[in-house]
């Protein structure tokens, strides 16, 4: 179990987190949303033990997190973080060596290491470029390698910081499929993202952060219909929620479900938004 209670953190005299209550087990895929500076990245770094709160606590397996080297090593075997920039986590020039590094540090048998690497690369669809040098990979391919680096640890919790940042539409769809696959295996995924439409579609639960506080939490259909709370956090509603609230369409979670029933919905919303922007609606 991974959670926080009344978590406070500050950099010198600047408070960044102000009494955060968060539970990574509450939902299968949790989304953290908020404007820049709302505290999302700082919360991530507290969850994985990189930062230590001045008040409140991170709870791991029902107990306050310990910060000894042994305790943090145990935590990070089960709580894996993938940062926005994959170049921050990939240190070798070939994929197999990079993925094997943490496992070799744990003294694992080479046969086990090889099996884990094969499995992780399968799960992120990276076998096709496995033998290419890291520097030859695209940004999206590097992100998949970084996620594979977390999966080789067989962690129960995966923290993804802006997983679709810098990806083209095809890469974004691929990332969504990878996240769904990981969640279907029984892992808990936490996503910090500015991609509101992604978070709405793929997350089971949402935490809205503003100025270091959680100002709303719950299921996507409830949270994203709270326009005033989102505005307070400097966020816009997902376009499917706008379509529901402004045009009276049923509330769909993804475009495929919408267009299967209403093929012209996309163009209808575009026309409505254009008129609204001009102040006519």
C-alpha positions as CSV (number, residue, x, y, z in Angstrom):
1,X,0.0,0.0,0.0
2,X,1.3,3.4,-1.0
3,X,-0.3,6.6,0.3
4,X,0.3,10.0,2.0
5,X,-1.4,11.6,5.0
6,X,-1.3,15.3,5.7
7,X,1.9,15.5,3.6
8,X,3.7,18.9,3.8
9,X,6.8,19.7,1.9
10,X,8.7,23.0,1.3
11,X,11.8,24.1,-0.5
12,X,13.7,26.3,2.0
13,X,10.9,28.7,3.1
14,X,8.6,28.0,0.1
15,X,5.7,25.6,0.8
16,X,5.0,23.3,-2.1
17,X,2.8,20.6,-0.7
18,X,0.2,21.6,1.9
19,X,-1.5,18.7,3.6
20,X,-1.8,16.2,0.8
21,X,-3.8,13.0,1.3
22,X,-3.3,10.6,-1.6
23,X,-3.9,6.9,-2.0
24,X,-2.3,5.1,-4.9
25,X,-4.4,2.0,-4.1
26,X,-7.7,3.8,-4.4
27,X,-7.8,3.4,-8.2
28,X,-6.1,1.2,-10.7
29,X,-4.9,4.1,-12.8
30,X,-4.8,7.5,-10.9
31,X,-4.3,10.8,-12.6
32,X,-2.6,13.8,-11.1
33,X,-3.6,17.0,-12.9
34,X,-2.8,20.6,-12.2
35,X,-1.0,23.7,-13.6
36,X,2.8,24.0,-13.6
37,X,3.9,24.6,-10.0
38,X,0.9,22.9,-8.4
39,X,3.1,20.3,-6.7
40,X,2.6,17.2,-8.9
41,X,6.3,16.5,-9.5
42,X,7.1,17.2,-5.9
43,X,4.5,14.7,-4.8
44,X,6.0,12.1,-7.1
45,X,9.4,12.6,-5.6
46,X,8.0,12.2,-2.1
47,X,6.2,9.0,-3.1
48,X,9.4,7.4,-4.3
49,X,11.5,8.7,-1.4
50,X,13.7,11.1,-3.3
51,X,12.3,13.9,-1.1
52,X,11.4,13.7,2.6
53,X,8.4,15.6,4.0
54,X,8.8,18.1,6.8
55,X,5.3,17.2,8.2
56,X,2.9,14.3,7.6
57,X,4.2,11.1,6.0
58,X,4.4,8.8,3.1
59,X,2.9,5.4,4.1
60,X,4.3,2.2,2.6
61,X,2.8,-1.1,3.4
62,X,0.7,0.5,6.2
63,X,3.7,2.1,8.0
64,X,5.4,5.5,7.7
65,X,8.2,5.3,5.1
66,X,11.7,4.8,6.5
67,X,14.5,6.7,4.9
68,X,17.4,4.3,5.6
69,X,19.3,3.0,2.5
70,X,17.8,-0.4,3.0
71,X,14.2,0.9,3.4
72,X,14.5,3.1,0.3
73,X,16.0,0.2,-1.7
74,X,13.0,-2.0,-0.7
75,X,10.6,0.8,-1.7
76,X,12.1,1.4,-5.1
77,X,11.9,-2.2,-6.0
78,X,8.2,-1.9,-5.8
79,X,7.6,1.8,-6.6
80,X,9.2,2.6,-10.0
81,X,9.2,6.2,-11.4
82,X,9.5,7.0,-15.1
83,X,10.4,10.7,-15.7
84,X,9.2,12.9,-18.5
85,X,12.6,13.0,-20.2
86,X,13.7,9.4,-20.8
87,X,17.3,10.6,-21.3
88,X,17.4,11.2,-17.5
89,X,17.1,7.4,-16.9
90,X,18.9,5.7,-19.8
91,X,22.6,5.6,-19.2
92,X,23.9,2.8,-21.4
93,X,24.2,2.8,-25.2
94,X,22.5,-0.5,-25.7
95,X,19.0,-1.4,-24.3
96,X,19.8,-4.8,-22.8
97,X,22.7,-3.4,-20.6
98,X,20.5,-0.5,-19.5
99,X,17.7,-2.8,-18.4
100,X,20.0,-5.3,-16.7
101,X,21.8,-2.7,-14.6
102,X,19.4,-2.6,-11.6
103,X,18.9,-6.3,-11.6
104,X,22.6,-7.0,-11.6
105,X,22.9,-4.6,-8.7
106,X,20.5,-6.9,-6.8
107,X,22.6,-9.9,-7.6
108,X,20.1,-11.7,-9.8
109,X,21.1,-14.7,-11.9
110,X,21.8,-13.9,-15.5
111,X,19.1,-16.3,-16.7
112,X,16.5,-14.5,-14.6
113,X,17.7,-11.1,-15.8
114,X,17.4,-12.3,-19.5
115,X,13.9,-13.5,-18.9
116,X,12.8,-10.3,-17.2
117,X,14.3,-8.2,-20.0
118,X,12.5,-10.2,-22.7
119,X,9.2,-9.9,-20.8
120,X,9.5,-6.2,-20.2
121,X,10.4,-5.5,-23.9
122,X,7.4,-7.6,-24.9
123,X,5.1,-5.6,-22.7
124,X,6.1,-2.2,-24.2
125,X,6.4,-3.6,-27.8
126,X,10.1,-2.8,-28.0
127,X,11.5,-6.0,-29.4
128,X,11.6,-4.7,-32.9
129,X,14.2,-2.1,-32.0
130,X,15.9,-4.0,-29.2
131,X,19.3,-4.1,-30.9
132,X,19.4,-0.6,-32.1
133,X,21.8,1.8,-30.2
134,X,20.0,4.1,-27.8
135,X,21.1,7.2,-29.6
136,X,19.3,6.0,-32.8
137,X,15.9,5.7,-31.0
138,X,13.0,8.1,-31.3
139,X,11.7,10.0,-28.3
140,X,8.8,7.7,-28.1
141,X,11.0,4.6,-28.3
142,X,13.2,5.9,-25.5
143,X,10.1,6.4,-23.4
144,X,9.1,2.8,-23.9
145,X,12.7,1.7,-22.9
146,X,12.4,3.8,-19.8
147,X,9.1,2.1,-18.9
148,X,10.7,-1.3,-19.6
149,X,13.4,-0.3,-17.2
150,X,10.7,0.1,-14.5
151,X,8.9,-3.1,-15.5
152,X,12.0,-5.3,-15.2
153,X,11.8,-4.7,-11.4
154,X,8.3,-6.2,-11.4
155,X,7.2,-3.2,-9.3
156,X,3.6,-3.0,-8.0
157,X,3.4,0.7,-8.5
158,X,4.4,2.7,-11.6
159,X,4.7,6.5,-11.5
160,X,4.6,8.0,-15.0
161,X,5.5,11.7,-15.3
162,X,4.0,13.2,-18.6
163,X,4.0,9.8,-20.4
164,X,2.7,11.3,-23.7
165,X,4.8,14.5,-23.8
166,X,6.6,14.8,-27.1
167,X,4.8,11.9,-28.7
168,X,3.1,12.1,-32.1
169,X,-0.5,10.8,-32.3
170,X,0.6,7.2,-33.1
171,X,3.0,7.3,-30.2
172,X,0.3,8.6,-27.9
173,X,-2.1,5.8,-28.8
174,X,0.8,3.3,-28.3
175,X,1.4,4.7,-24.8
176,X,-2.3,4.4,-23.9
177,X,-2.2,0.8,-24.9
178,X,0.9,0.1,-22.8
179,X,-0.7,1.8,-19.7
180,X,-3.9,-0.2,-20.1
181,X,-1.8,-3.4,-20.4
182,X,0.1,-2.7,-17.2
183,X,-3.0,-1.9,-15.3
184,X,-4.7,-5.1,-16.5
185,X,-1.8,-7.0,-14.9
186,X,-2.9,-5.8,-11.5
187,X,-0.3,-3.0,-11.2
188,X,-1.2,0.4,-9.9
189,X,-0.3,3.3,-12.2
190,X,-0.1,6.9,-11.3
191,X,0.0,9.4,-14.1
192,X,1.0,13.1,-13.8
193,X,0.1,14.9,-17.0
194,X,-1.1,18.1,-18.7
195,X,-2.8,15.9,-21.3
196,X,-6.3,16.3,-19.9
197,X,-8.0,14.2,-22.6
198,X,-5.6,11.4,-22.0
199,X,-6.1,11.4,-18.2
200,X,-9.9,11.6,-18.6
201,X,-9.9,8.6,-21.0
202,X,-7.5,6.3,-19.3
203,X,-7.6,7.0,-15.5
204,X,-10.1,5.4,-13.1
205,X,-9.6,8.2,-10.6
206,X,-8.4,11.8,-10.6
207,X,-6.7,14.1,-8.1
208,X,-6.8,17.8,-9.0
209,X,-4.0,19.9,-7.5
210,X,-3.7,23.6,-7.1
211,X,-1.1,25.6,-5.2
212,X,0.1,22.4,-3.4
213,X,-3.3,21.1,-2.3
214,X,-5.7,18.5,-3.6
215,X,-8.9,20.5,-4.3
216,X,-10.9,17.7,-5.9
217,X,-10.7,13.9,-6.2
218,X,-12.9,11.1,-7.5
219,X,-13.9,9.3,-10.7
220,X,-13.3,11.2,-14.0
221,X,-17.0,11.6,-14.7
222,X,-17.5,13.4,-11.4
223,X,-14.3,15.4,-11.2
224,X,-14.2,16.7,-14.8
225,X,-17.7,17.9,-14.6
226,X,-16.7,20.4,-11.9
227,X,-15.8,23.3,-14.1
228,X,-15.2,25.8,-11.3
229,X,-12.7,23.5,-9.6
230,X,-10.9,22.9,-12.8
231,X,-10.8,26.6,-13.5
232,X,-9.4,27.2,-10.0
233,X,-6.6,24.7,-10.9
234,X,-5.9,26.5,-14.2
235,X,-7.3,23.6,-16.2
236,X,-9.7,23.2,-19.1
237,X,-12.3,20.4,-19.2
238,X,-11.7,17.4,-21.5
239,X,-13.4,18.0,-24.9
240,X,-15.8,15.0,-24.4
241,X,-17.0,16.6,-21.1
242,X,-17.5,19.9,-22.9
243,X,-19.5,18.1,-25.5
244,X,-21.7,16.6,-22.8
245,X,-22.2,19.8,-20.8
246,X,-22.5,22.3,-23.7
247,X,-24.3,20.3,-26.3
248,X,-26.2,17.7,-24.2
249,X,-24.5,14.6,-25.6
250,X,-24.2,11.6,-23.3
251,X,-20.9,11.5,-21.4
252,X,-18.5,9.3,-23.3
253,X,-15.0,8.3,-22.0
254,X,-13.4,8.0,-25.5
255,X,-13.8,9.2,-29.0
256,X,-14.5,5.7,-30.5
257,X,-17.6,5.3,-28.3
258,X,-18.8,8.8,-29.2
259,X,-18.3,8.5,-33.0
260,X,-19.9,5.0,-33.1
261,X,-23.1,6.6,-32.0
262,X,-22.7,10.2,-33.3
263,X,-20.4,10.3,-36.4
264,X,-20.8,14.1,-36.7
265,X,-20.1,15.0,-33.1
266,X,-16.6,16.2,-33.6
267,X,-17.5,18.8,-36.3
268,X,-20.6,19.8,-34.3
269,X,-18.5,20.6,-31.2
270,X,-15.9,22.5,-33.4
271,X,-18.7,24.7,-34.8
272,X,-20.2,25.3,-31.4
273,X,-16.8,26.2,-29.9
274,X,-16.1,28.6,-32.8
275,X,-19.3,30.4,-32.3
276,X,-18.9,30.6,-28.5
277,X,-15.4,32.1,-28.9
278,X,-16.9,34.8,-31.1
279,X,-19.3,35.6,-28.3
280,X,-22.4,34.7,-30.3
281,X,-23.5,31.5,-28.4
